[in-house]
Amino acid sequence: MHLLVNFTDYLDTGLFLDHRPTRARIRDLASGKRFLNLFAYTGTATVFAAAGGARTTTTVDLSNTYLDWARRNLELNGFRTRQHAPPGAACWRVRNPLSSRLRRAQSR
């Protein structure tokens, strides 16, 4: 996988090195699953889920800057398909519909 890092414009680089085992685990468990990455930051977890064969990925964050960074990370790795649509929603707009779906599923 290739991930964009930024050593000049921000206080952070866009990549947490201590998350490396977590990203690997996501990749190992993603095959055939739908993956939701809330508060996605630069979308690295989404990239690893897609690389692991996730059926679909959804990436959301509050920041348009980081949503764009996540989109570029997905594109850098060749994930420009309908299954891995470019990020584009803020977390709080996604939370309410997901909460109601979860409540319906739990009541079954």
Buried (B, 14 or more C-beta within 10 A) or exposed (E): EEBBEEEEEEEEBBBEEEBEEEBEBBBEBBEEBEBBBBEBBBBBBBBBBBBBEBBBBBBBBBBEEBBBBBBBBBBEBEBEEEEBBBBBBEBEEBEEEBEEEEEEEEEE
